[in-house]
Amino acid sequence: MADIRTQIGDIAYNPATQRFEALVVFHTGLGRFSIAATHDAPLTAGFDEISDVLLRDALAGLTQAGRLRARLVPAQPVAEAAPQLPFAA
């Protein structure tokens, strides 16, 4: 199984839509995948429930078309360093 580290960003409550919102980031060998996640719940909802549903919503967002997401590909190592030009004496 691949090693995936998950990070849930700051959780905000949007009173206009009565939902919690957060950016969930999956750190994988293929890069970082950021997914916007939401959870419809009252302001009095518990933290464990909120974070669990946000995580599940983000996981579903990895494969859903039309979801707000971004991918940052890891930097590739430079194959060969640029040649150093000699300095004139």
Backbone bond lengths (Angstrom), bond angles and torsions (degrees), N, CA, C in turn:
res aa  C-N    CA-C-N  psi(-1)  N-CA   C-N-CA  omega(-1)  CA-C   N-CA-C  phi
1 M - - - 1.442 - - 1.527 108.93 -
2 A 1.310 116.28 139.85 1.457 121.29 -178.87 1.522 110.55 -70.54
3 D 1.319 115.23 148.19 1.455 121.13 178.05 1.525 108.19 -86.04
4 I 1.336 116.80 113.17 1.454 122.08 -179.92 1.524 108.19 -123.40
5 R 1.316 115.39 125.08 1.458 121.09 176.39 1.524 106.95 -102.41
6 T 1.321 116.42 136.16 1.455 121.63 -176.49 1.516 110.13 -116.17
7 Q 1.323 115.50 139.57 1.460 121.54 179.45 1.524 108.43 -134.34
8 I 1.337 116.12 123.08 1.459 120.91 175.16 1.523 106.63 -98.50
9 G 1.326 116.05 121.25 1.465 120.78 -179.29 1.518 111.45 -71.87
10 D 1.313 115.61 -167.54 1.463 120.78 179.17 1.523 109.96 -57.41
11 I 1.325 115.32 131.88 1.462 120.88 178.59 1.528 107.89 -95.09
12 A 1.322 115.16 125.63 1.467 121.05 -179.93 1.523 109.23 -117.59
13 Y 1.326 115.74 147.99 1.465 120.75 175.12 1.517 108.46 -105.12
14 N 1.323 116.63 127.84 1.460 122.66 178.73 1.532 107.60 -102.81
15 P 1.331 117.74 103.74 1.465 119.14 -176.78 1.529 113.32 -67.08
16 A 1.325 118.32 -25.34 1.463 120.69 179.83 1.527 111.19 -65.81
17 T 1.332 116.94 -36.93 1.467 120.98 -179.43 1.522 112.45 -104.99
18 Q 1.337 116.94 -4.95 1.465 123.38 -177.30 1.525 111.20 53.32
19 R 1.333 114.57 52.15 1.469 119.17 179.13 1.518 110.39 -144.80
20 F 1.318 113.98 153.76 1.455 121.54 174.18 1.519 107.77 -90.94
21 E 1.336 116.30 145.41 1.462 121.70 -178.11 1.520 109.33 -135.75
22 A 1.309 115.93 144.14 1.466 120.61 177.33 1.523 108.97 -159.36
23 L 1.317 115.09 158.71 1.453 121.99 172.86 1.524 107.01 -99.77
24 V 1.319 116.49 121.88 1.459 121.77 -179.49 1.522 107.82 -106.11
25 V 1.328 116.61 130.72 1.461 121.52 -177.58 1.522 109.03 -116.80
26 F 1.332 115.66 128.05 1.459 122.56 174.76 1.526 107.40 -104.68
27 H 1.319 116.74 119.59 1.467 122.33 178.31 1.526 107.35 -96.28
28 T 1.329 117.22 114.19 1.460 122.11 -177.99 1.522 110.05 -127.94
29 G 1.298 115.77 175.34 1.457 120.64 174.98 1.519 112.64 -66.86
30 L 1.320 117.44 -19.53 1.468 122.42 179.44 1.519 112.08 -91.39
31 G 1.313 117.27 -1.29 1.454 121.34 -179.73 1.515 111.48 125.32
32 R 1.340 114.72 -171.31 1.456 120.99 178.45 1.518 109.18 -99.74
33 F 1.324 115.56 130.90 1.453 122.19 177.13 1.520 107.56 -113.10
34 S 1.331 117.55 120.34 1.454 122.80 179.71 1.519 108.88 -108.19
35 I 1.329 116.33 129.14 1.457 122.16 -177.16 1.527 108.75 -129.05
36 A 1.330 117.33 131.21 1.456 121.31 173.27 1.524 108.29 -76.63
37 A 1.335 116.75 128.96 1.463 121.14 -177.27 1.521 109.98 -125.47
38 T 1.338 115.73 149.06 1.459 121.35 178.77 1.518 110.44 -136.03
39 H 1.340 115.13 157.87 1.469 121.73 175.93 1.520 107.89 -145.89
40 D 1.340 116.65 116.35 1.459 121.69 177.01 1.523 108.24 -75.39
41 A 1.324 116.20 114.19 1.458 120.97 -178.88 1.521 109.29 -163.72
42 P 1.326 116.42 156.48 1.463 118.93 176.57 1.529 110.48 -71.74
43 L 1.302 115.39 161.78 1.454 121.60 -179.60 1.532 111.90 -59.55
44 T 1.303 117.35 -23.04 1.468 122.01 -177.78 1.528 113.55 -84.63
45 A 1.327 118.37 1.69 1.472 121.44 -179.27 1.525 110.55 -62.04
46 G 1.326 116.47 151.09 1.458 121.87 -178.94 1.523 112.57 -78.29
47 F 1.338 115.13 151.01 1.464 120.91 -177.52 1.527 112.24 -61.00
48 D 1.332 118.11 -42.62 1.473 120.39 -178.62 1.527 111.15 -61.20
49 E 1.331 116.53 -42.77 1.468 120.08 178.48 1.522 110.24 -64.05
50 I 1.324 116.65 -46.01 1.461 121.27 -177.66 1.519 111.37 -60.85
51 S 1.323 116.93 -50.37 1.467 119.84 -177.23 1.525 111.31 -66.05
52 D 1.342 117.48 -36.42 1.463 120.51 179.48 1.529 110.89 -64.71
53 V 1.320 116.82 -45.35 1.467 120.19 -178.96 1.530 110.80 -69.47
54 L 1.336 117.88 -38.52 1.463 119.77 176.79 1.527 110.82 -60.86
55 L 1.320 116.92 -41.79 1.463 120.66 178.29 1.524 110.94 -63.34
56 R 1.326 117.30 -45.70 1.473 120.31 179.60 1.532 111.31 -64.87
57 D 1.329 116.79 -37.74 1.463 120.15 177.90 1.526 110.70 -64.59
58 A 1.326 116.91 -40.74 1.468 120.41 178.74 1.526 110.90 -66.53
59 L 1.327 117.47 -40.91 1.468 120.28 177.26 1.526 110.69 -59.52
60 A 1.321 116.92 -42.86 1.464 120.68 178.04 1.530 110.22 -64.76
61 G 1.332 116.69 -33.70 1.459 121.14 -179.10 1.511 114.40 -68.20
62 L 1.333 116.86 -17.84 1.472 119.65 178.18 1.524 111.99 -62.75
63 T 1.326 116.85 -29.22 1.464 120.13 -175.73 1.526 113.69 -114.33
64 Q 1.338 118.33 -3.92 1.464 120.73 -178.55 1.524 110.97 -86.97
65 A 1.315 115.00 131.36 1.466 119.78 176.06 1.521 109.30 -70.22
66 G 1.319 116.43 145.29 1.444 120.82 175.92 1.515 115.32 83.76
67 R 1.325 118.31 3.00 1.464 120.61 178.59 1.516 110.33 -85.14
68 L 1.328 116.04 146.10 1.454 121.47 177.75 1.526 108.54 -73.64
69 R 1.324 116.07 115.92 1.469 120.89 -179.00 1.522 109.69 -155.30
70 A 1.318 114.51 162.51 1.460 120.74 178.69 1.520 108.32 -144.44
71 R 1.320 115.70 154.80 1.465 121.51 177.63 1.519 108.58 -131.60
72 L 1.306 115.70 131.26 1.456 121.91 175.17 1.519 106.92 -113.62
73 V 1.321 115.85 112.70 1.464 121.75 -178.13 1.526 108.79 -78.02
74 P 1.339 117.66 138.72 1.467 118.53 178.63 1.522 111.16 -63.09
75 A 1.318 115.54 149.01 1.463 121.16 179.83 1.527 109.69 -64.25
76 Q 1.303 115.44 137.48 1.461 120.99 177.69 1.524 108.69 -85.25
77 P 1.318 118.04 139.14 1.466 118.59 177.26 1.531 110.41 -65.44
78 V 1.306 115.87 144.96 1.459 121.04 178.73 1.522 107.83 -70.84
79 A 1.330 116.29 126.43 1.462 120.44 -176.55 1.521 111.54 -63.56
80 E 1.304 116.35 -40.80 1.458 120.19 -177.88 1.517 108.52 -149.03
81 A 1.295 116.46 135.02 1.462 120.14 179.83 1.525 109.51 -67.56
82 A 1.318 115.79 149.37 1.460 120.30 177.44 1.506 109.56 -62.78
83 P 1.317 118.06 141.94 1.468 120.57 -179.23 1.530 110.13 -64.03
84 Q 1.303 115.80 142.76 1.460 121.57 178.59 1.522 108.41 -90.15
85 L 1.322 115.68 129.15 1.457 119.98 178.99 1.529 108.33 -85.43
86 P 1.332 115.86 135.24 1.462 118.02 178.92 1.522 110.15 -71.07
87 F 1.309 115.59 143.95 1.467 120.92 176.71 1.529 109.33 -83.81
88 A 1.320 116.02 140.39 1.473 121.06 177.39 1.521 108.78 -73.71
89 A 1.299 117.04 139.20 1.470 120.80 -178.86 1.495 111.74 -85.33
